[in-house]
Amino acid sequence: MNFRTLHVLIAGILTAFICSCKTGPELKVAYFQADATPPVGSPVAYVVARSITDSLSARGIVLTGAGAPVVMATVDWITLSNEGLEFFSEKLAQAAGTTPDRVTIHVLHQHDAPRCDFSTEKLMEEHGLGGTRHNNAYLHRVIDETARALAGAMENLQPVSHIGTGKAKVEKVASNRRILGEDGKVKIVRPSSTRDSAAIAAPEGLIDPWLKSVSLWNGDKPLVTLTYYATHPQSYYGKGDVTAEFIGMARRARESETGTPQVFFIGAAGNVAAGKYNDGSEGMRPVLASRIEKAMEEAWNASEKHEAPSEVLWKNKIVQLPPAAFMKEDSLLAVLKDSAGFTPDERFGAARKIAWLRQQEKGAGINISALHLGRTRLLHLPSEIFVEYQLNAQKMFPGEEICTAGYGEGGQGYIGTEISYTEGGYETLPRVSSVAPQSESILLSVIEEVLK
């Protein structure tokens, strides 16, 4: 073999080797977790915590190799809003060495759980209601410990060689909360639990029946599983027995079975709950948990592994939604200041609305984001947003796997569709929804933009 032939042969081998390697930084992941259990006597959603049924957690993943690090987390709280979310995002961004716009934090939204909203608490303190809805010392402890857990996880990043995706239908859990009559108005409000025969007999209504599983692998070793399913996660609540509910039970069971950390994101479930299949009895909690666990197992078993894409993309946009017509700070302040004419609940509701208005005025907005993992895209949406947004996102990109996490920024409350504000029902009442009906067109446009 002469020198020229040898040179061509070596060049060909090197070219083949280079082409077979992925370009760009290697995708890596680390899981982190911190305790989020409140002390007995601390405020939870409707009362104070009287007992701990099971522990709560903050958990998530950090990804590197897609530009600056990306953090996706969820906390076993009912809401995370305004300066609470802002501060939490900043702390996790610092721990990961990234920017807050590349951090998304969601809540599980079970109801015997704490709230986190430093903006509202500041207003409550100014008007004699401090400490009745939030325990700031506890909340700061959870945020600090979660940031420390994330910083520690950055020392243990693992390569992601493959991504697994699977899905399974959940049987007899989700049902739509809004049952319309022939006139197109809400005829029956079906809450998280009911024993009303008409509500039970009514059809499931519009839901997304699929539970989706996204797993990250290093060779044959699963590193973490992300699960997505849209339903309010309550069986019964309201007495102060702190719990991660039936979602937490299913999550824990799957971790025990697989030895793999589980991060569960509740989807766009503002108008979806277990009411048709849940009578609110204590015995139904493990039944609902077993149905979720079964679907998690089936989705895991149905997963198909694909080589991790060479290019991973994070897209986000900060959006401001128009406030509803009734959202006037002077009238809300009048409610907050009037201890004789309004109940503590009404004053708390006014404080929450003022806090959100002020966040918008300072330009904080809502961070809508999506992580692109090849044909799988993880979409992150705010608060108690209707399931229609999740289903429309899937229709925008047929053939792609869109996994939606709701219950991000909670300051604005429920986000319905435009028509839902003419239909009546609980979710669009001024008490619980602070946005204008035209929010739908704005959100759908931004969802399409970040998913594209």
DARA-V143866 format. One record per residue. RES is the residue in three letters. PSI is psi in degrees with one decimal (none if undefined). D_CENTER is the distance of its C-alpha to the mean C-alpha in Angstrom with 1 decimal. Layout:
# DARA-V143866
RES | PSI | D_CENTER
RES | PSI | D_CENTER
This chain:
# DARA-V143866
MET | 123.7 | 63.8
ASN | 171.2 | 64.5
PHE | -41.3 | 62.4
ARG | -43.7 | 61.0
THR | -41.9 | 59.9
LEU | -40.2 | 58.3
HIS | -43.9 | 56.5
VAL | -41.0 | 55.1
LEU | -46.1 | 54.0
ILE | -42.3 | 52.2
ALA | -40.1 | 50.5
GLY | -41.9 | 49.3
ILE | -44.2 | 47.8
LEU | -40.0 | 46.0
THR | -44.2 | 44.6
ALA | -39.8 | 43.4
PHE | -45.0 | 41.7
ILE | -41.5 | 40.0
CYS | -26.6 | 38.7
SER | -12.9 | 37.3
CYS | 147.8 | 35.1
LYS | 145.2 | 31.7
THR | 157.1 | 31.8
GLY | 174.4 | 29.7
PRO | 151.3 | 28.0
GLU | 135.6 | 26.9
LEU | 129.0 | 23.2
LYS | 156.2 | 22.3
VAL | 152.0 | 19.3
ALA | 142.1 | 19.0
TYR | 144.1 | 16.7
PHE | 154.6 | 16.5
GLN | 143.2 | 15.9
ALA | 153.9 | 17.1
ASP | 136.7 | 17.9
ALA | 20.3 | 16.1
THR | 126.3 | 18.5
PRO | 157.9 | 20.1
PRO | 151.2 | 23.8
VAL | 137.6 | 25.6
GLY | -9.1 | 26.5
SER | 147.8 | 23.4
PRO | 133.9 | 21.7
VAL | -165.6 | 18.8
ALA | -47.6 | 17.5
TYR | -16.0 | 21.0
VAL | -155.9 | 23.5
VAL | 155.0 | 24.0
ALA | 123.5 | 23.2
ARG | -19.9 | 26.3
SER | 164.2 | 25.4
ILE | 104.1 | 23.0
THR | -45.2 | 22.4
ASP | 164.1 | 20.4
SER | 154.0 | 18.9
LEU | 160.2 | 15.4
SER | 157.9 | 13.9
ALA | 130.3 | 12.0
ARG | 155.8 | 11.7
GLY | -168.1 | 11.1
ILE | 154.5 | 13.5
VAL | 133.6 | 15.8
LEU | 136.0 | 17.5
THR | 159.7 | 21.0
GLY | 5.1 | 23.3
ALA | 47.4 | 21.3
GLY | -144.8 | 23.0
ALA | 154.0 | 21.7
PRO | 149.6 | 19.2
VAL | 134.5 | 15.5
VAL | 129.1 | 12.9
MET | 120.6 | 9.4
ALA | 160.7 | 8.2
THR | 146.6 | 6.3
VAL | 143.1 | 8.6
ASP | 61.5 | 10.2
TRP | 167.5 | 10.6
ILE | -38.4 | 10.6
THR | 154.9 | 10.0
LEU | 114.9 | 10.1
SER | 156.5 | 12.4
ASN | -127.9 | 15.3
GLU | -16.7 | 17.3
GLY | -50.1 | 15.2
LEU | -40.8 | 12.3
GLU | -47.3 | 15.3
PHE | -44.1 | 17.2
PHE | -45.2 | 14.5
SER | -40.7 | 13.9
GLU | -42.0 | 17.6
LYS | -41.3 | 18.3
LEU | -35.6 | 16.1
ALA | -43.7 | 17.7
GLN | -42.9 | 21.1
ALA | -32.9 | 20.6
ALA | -8.6 | 19.8
GLY | 43.0 | 22.4
THR | -166.1 | 20.3
THR | 153.1 | 19.3
PRO | -26.9 | 16.4
ASP | -8.3 | 15.7
ARG | 20.7 | 15.0
VAL | 132.7 | 12.3
THR | 130.0 | 8.5
ILE | 133.0 | 6.8
HIS | 166.1 | 3.6
VAL | 157.5 | 5.2
LEU | -31.6 | 6.5
HIS | 21.6 | 8.4
GLN | 153.4 | 11.7
HIS | -27.6 | 14.6
ASP | 67.0 | 17.0
ALA | 159.9 | 15.0
PRO | 162.4 | 15.4
ARG | 154.9 | 14.4
CYS | 109.8 | 14.5
ASP | 93.0 | 16.2
PHE | -28.5 | 19.3
SER | -48.7 | 20.5
THR | -41.0 | 20.7
GLU | -37.1 | 22.3
LYS | -43.6 | 24.9
LEU | -39.0 | 25.9
MET | -43.3 | 26.1
GLU | -40.0 | 28.3
GLU | -19.1 | 30.5
HIS | 29.5 | 31.2
GLY | 15.9 | 31.9
LEU | 14.9 | 28.6
GLY | 138.6 | 27.3
GLY | -3.0 | 25.6
THR | -20.5 | 25.2
ARG | -18.7 | 21.4
HIS | 144.0 | 20.3
ASN | 91.8 | 21.9
ASN | -37.0 | 21.8
ALA | -45.2 | 23.7
TYR | -45.0 | 21.2
LEU | -42.8 | 18.2
HIS | -36.8 | 20.1
ARG | -45.2 | 21.1
VAL | -44.5 | 17.6
ILE | -45.7 | 16.8
ASP | -43.5 | 20.2
GLU | -34.3 | 19.9
THR | -42.0 | 16.6
ALA | -39.9 | 18.3
ARG | -40.1 | 21.4
ALA | -39.3 | 19.7
LEU | -44.2 | 18.3
ALA | -40.4 | 21.8
GLY | -37.2 | 23.3
ALA | -29.2 | 21.2
MET | -19.9 | 22.5
GLU | -3.7 | 25.9
ASN | 38.3 | 24.9
LEU | 137.6 | 23.4
GLN | 141.4 | 24.3
PRO | 142.0 | 25.2
VAL | 108.2 | 23.1
SER | -30.4 | 25.8
HIS | 155.3 | 24.0
ILE | 128.6 | 20.7
GLY | 138.2 | 20.4
THR | 136.4 | 18.7
GLY | 164.0 | 19.1
LYS | 159.1 | 18.1
ALA | 150.0 | 19.4
LYS | 136.9 | 19.7
VAL | 128.2 | 18.5
GLU | 128.8 | 21.5
LYS | 52.9 | 21.7
VAL | -64.3 | 18.3
ALA | 143.6 | 16.7
SER | 150.8 | 18.8
ASN | 140.8 | 18.6
ARG | -14.2 | 19.2
ARG | 106.5 | 21.6
ILE | 115.3 | 24.9
LEU | 147.0 | 27.2
GLY | -177.0 | 30.9
GLU | -23.0 | 33.6
ASP | 3.3 | 33.6
GLY | 6.6 | 30.0
LYS | 157.2 | 28.9
VAL | 120.2 | 26.6
LYS | -40.4 | 29.1
ILE | 129.9 | 27.0
VAL | 115.3 | 23.8
ARG | 103.4 | 22.3
PRO | -164.7 | 20.1
SER | -28.6 | 18.1
SER | 149.4 | 21.6
THR | 152.6 | 25.0
ARG | 11.2 | 28.6
ASP | 122.4 | 29.8
SER | -36.3 | 31.6
ALA | -40.8 | 31.1
ALA | -36.7 | 27.3
ILE | -38.0 | 27.4
ALA | -23.4 | 29.9
ALA | 154.0 | 28.1
PRO | 162.2 | 26.4
GLU | -37.6 | 22.8
GLY | -169.9 | 22.3
LEU | 118.6 | 19.8
ILE | 173.2 | 16.9
ASP | 106.6 | 15.5
PRO | -7.3 | 17.2
TRP | 129.3 | 16.1
LEU | 130.3 | 14.1
LYS | 143.4 | 13.8
SER | 129.8 | 14.6
VAL | 117.4 | 14.9
SER | 142.6 | 17.2
LEU | 131.9 | 18.9
TRP | 148.7 | 22.6
ASN | 95.9 | 25.6
GLY | -121.9 | 28.4
ASP | 6.4 | 28.4
LYS | 118.2 | 26.1
PRO | 132.4 | 22.4
LEU | -38.7 | 20.5
VAL | 150.0 | 16.9
THR | 129.6 | 14.9
LEU | 129.4 | 11.4
THR | 142.1 | 10.6
TYR | 125.7 | 8.9
TYR | 140.4 | 9.9
ALA | 102.8 | 9.7
THR | 148.6 | 11.2
HIS | 135.7 | 11.3
PRO | 42.5 | 11.8
GLN | 140.0 | 15.1
SER | -55.5 | 18.6
TYR | 157.2 | 20.5
TYR | 177.3 | 20.1
GLY | -2.2 | 21.8
LYS | -2.5 | 24.4
GLY | 20.3 | 22.6
ASP | 98.5 | 22.3
VAL | 131.9 | 19.3
THR | 154.2 | 17.4
ALA | 9.6 | 14.2
GLU | -164.9 | 15.4
PHE | -23.7 | 16.0
ILE | -44.7 | 12.8
GLY | -38.4 | 14.0
MET | -45.1 | 17.5
ALA | -40.7 | 16.8
ARG | -46.1 | 14.9
ARG | -39.6 | 17.9
ALA | -40.5 | 20.4
ARG | -35.1 | 19.2
GLU | -40.9 | 19.4
SER | -38.8 | 22.9
GLU | -41.5 | 24.0
THR | -20.2 | 23.0
GLY | 13.2 | 23.1
THR | 132.7 | 20.1
PRO | 142.5 | 17.0
GLN | 128.9 | 13.9
VAL | 118.3 | 10.3
PHE | 121.0 | 8.2
PHE | 124.5 | 4.8
ILE | 132.8 | 5.1
GLY | -159.1 | 6.4
ALA | 89.5 | 8.2
ALA | 25.2 | 9.9
GLY | -34.7 | 11.5
ASN | 27.4 | 14.8
VAL | 133.6 | 14.3
ALA | -178.2 | 15.2
ALA | 14.1 | 17.7
GLY | -40.4 | 20.6
LYS | -30.1 | 23.0
TYR | 10.8 | 23.0
ASN | 116.9 | 22.5
ASP | 3.0 | 25.4
GLY | 4.6 | 23.8
SER | 157.4 | 26.2
GLU | -31.8 | 25.5
GLY | -17.8 | 26.6
MET | -22.4 | 23.7
ARG | -52.7 | 21.0
PRO | -27.0 | 22.4
VAL | -48.3 | 23.1
LEU | -39.6 | 19.6
ALA | -41.2 | 18.5
SER | -33.2 | 21.3
ARG | -39.2 | 20.3
ILE | -44.9 | 16.8
GLU | -41.6 | 18.6
LYS | -44.2 | 21.2
ALA | -37.6 | 18.8
MET | -42.8 | 17.2
GLU | -43.5 | 20.8
GLU | -40.2 | 21.9
ALA | -39.8 | 19.3
TRP | -47.0 | 20.2
ASN | -28.1 | 23.9
ALA | -0.8 | 23.6
SER | 140.0 | 22.0
GLU | 129.0 | 24.1
LYS | 134.8 | 24.4
HIS | 149.5 | 25.2
GLU | 136.4 | 26.4
ALA | 136.3 | 23.9
PRO | 149.8 | 24.5
SER | -23.6 | 26.7
GLU | 121.5 | 24.7
VAL | 134.0 | 20.9
LEU | 135.4 | 19.6
TRP | 125.0 | 16.9
LYS | 138.1 | 17.0
ASN | 160.8 | 15.6
LYS | 135.1 | 16.9
ILE | 125.1 | 16.8
VAL | 144.2 | 17.3
GLN | 125.6 | 18.8
LEU | 142.7 | 18.6
PRO | 133.2 | 21.9
PRO | 153.8 | 22.1
ALA | 159.7 | 23.6
ALA | -31.4 | 27.4
PHE | -8.4 | 27.5
MET | 81.2 | 25.5
LYS | 122.9 | 28.6
GLU | -36.7 | 28.5
ASP | -42.2 | 32.1
SER | -34.7 | 31.7
LEU | -39.3 | 28.4
LEU | -34.8 | 30.3
ALA | -38.7 | 33.1
VAL | -47.0 | 30.9
LEU | -36.3 | 29.5
LYS | -19.8 | 33.0
ASP | 89.4 | 34.7
SER | -20.5 | 34.5
ALA | -36.1 | 37.3
GLY | -14.1 | 36.1
PHE | 150.1 | 32.4
THR | 161.3 | 30.5
PRO | -36.3 | 28.2
ASP | -43.6 | 25.3
GLU | -38.4 | 26.5
ARG | -38.4 | 27.0
PHE | -43.9 | 23.6
GLY | -40.0 | 22.2
ALA | -40.5 | 24.5
ALA | -40.8 | 23.5
ARG | -42.4 | 19.8
LYS | -41.5 | 21.0
ILE | -43.3 | 23.4
ALA | -43.4 | 20.9
TRP | -41.6 | 18.7
LEU | -44.0 | 22.0
ARG | -33.4 | 23.2
GLN | -41.8 | 20.2
GLN | -39.0 | 20.8
GLU | -32.8 | 24.5
LYS | 2.8 | 24.2
GLY | 15.9 | 22.3
ALA | -48.2 | 18.9
GLY | -167.9 | 17.0
ILE | 131.8 | 13.4
ASN | 106.5 | 12.5
ILE | 128.3 | 11.6
SER | 164.5 | 11.8
ALA | 137.6 | 12.5
LEU | 123.6 | 14.0
HIS | 115.1 | 17.1
LEU | 74.2 | 18.4
GLY | -124.7 | 21.4
ARG | 1.6 | 20.8
THR | 130.7 | 17.2
ARG | 129.4 | 14.7
LEU | 112.5 | 11.0
LEU | 136.1 | 9.6
HIS | 118.3 | 7.0
LEU | 162.3 | 7.2
PRO | 152.9 | 7.5
SER | -152.1 | 7.7
GLU | 74.9 | 9.4
ILE | 144.0 | 10.4
PHE | 153.3 | 12.9
VAL | -22.3 | 12.9
GLU | -34.7 | 15.8
TYR | -40.6 | 13.8
GLN | -45.6 | 12.3
LEU | -37.3 | 15.8
ASN | -36.5 | 17.5
ALA | -39.8 | 15.7
GLN | -37.1 | 17.1
LYS | -29.1 | 20.4
MET | -30.9 | 20.7
PHE | 69.5 | 20.9
PRO | 140.3 | 22.7
GLY | -15.9 | 23.3
GLU | 154.7 | 20.2
GLU | 106.5 | 17.3
ILE | 119.7 | 14.2
CYS | 122.9 | 10.9
THR | 130.5 | 8.1
ALA | 122.4 | 4.3
GLY | -165.6 | 4.0
TYR | 40.4 | 4.1
GLY | -130.8 | 5.2
GLU | 122.4 | 9.0
GLY | 4.5 | 10.2
GLY | -31.3 | 13.8
GLN | -2.9 | 14.8
GLY | -148.2 | 13.6
TYR | 145.7 | 13.6
ILE | 104.8 | 14.1
GLY | 179.4 | 16.6
THR | 163.6 | 18.8
GLU | -44.3 | 22.1
ILE | -27.1 | 24.1
SER | -25.1 | 22.1
TYR | -8.5 | 23.4
THR | -5.7 | 26.9
GLU | -14.1 | 26.2
GLY | -164.4 | 25.7
GLY | 168.7 | 23.5
TYR | -45.9 | 21.3
GLU | -19.5 | 18.1
THR | 10.3 | 20.3
LEU | 145.7 | 22.4
PRO | -26.6 | 23.0
ARG | -30.2 | 22.0
VAL | -9.4 | 18.3
SER | 121.5 | 17.9
SER | 2.3 | 19.2
VAL | 158.1 | 19.1
ALA | 155.1 | 22.0
PRO | -32.2 | 22.1
GLN | 1.7 | 22.8
SER | -29.0 | 19.2
GLU | -50.1 | 18.7
SER | -35.9 | 21.2
ILE | -47.5 | 19.8
LEU | -42.0 | 16.3
LEU | -37.3 | 17.7
SER | -42.8 | 20.0
VAL | -39.4 | 17.5
ILE | -46.6 | 15.2
GLU | -38.0 | 18.5
GLU | -45.2 | 19.5
VAL | -22.3 | 16.8
LEU | -20.4 | 16.9
LYS | none | 20.7
